[in-house]
Amino acid sequence: MKFNKNHIKKVTPYLWFDNNADEAINFYKDLFKENIKVDNLNHYPSGPLEGKVQSATFKIFNQDFCAFDGGPMYKFTEAISFFISCEDQDEINYYWEKITSNGGEEQACGWIKDKFGLTWQIAPAIIEELLSDPVKSAKVFPVMMEMKKLDIAKLKAAAE
């Protein structure tokens, strides 16, 4: 594998895929549209996976990632998730629909697992404001815990 050291920051998430890194990168390209840039694709030169993506570097919203097509040895868990800060309900709905309609799995509190097993938190940008105030948080948190896809209007109403 060769990586351009100018494309990798000091700390970069490194994602291990199960012989489907190329499919994952295409899925993320469709999901994030103009907010993803694939910097580098390396393909298996020979063998049963010849021509498939072996490794890649890419950016989502200018956050560096590396992908490796390492096989079934390791799986993603909810212990690691990526937070997508959404400006409005339409943006929350967009990510939620795109991920679930492509084999994703809804989870509680705005968490969702994509078809590759990677966990995302789809949340409104105001969530920190709603949860950092102890009075608002005491009202908002129980409402949020009952939701799968977060509903901004209901969270704001709970904060009042």
PyMOL commands that set and color helices and strands:
alter all, ss='L'
color gray80, all
select helices_A, chain A and resi 5-7+21-35+89-100+108-110+127-132+134-145+152-159
alter helices_A, ss='H'
color red, helices_A
select strands_A, chain A and resi 14-17+36-43+53-60+63-69+81-86+105-106+111-113+119-124
alter strands_A, ss='S'
color yellow, strands_A
deselect
rebuild
show_as cartoon
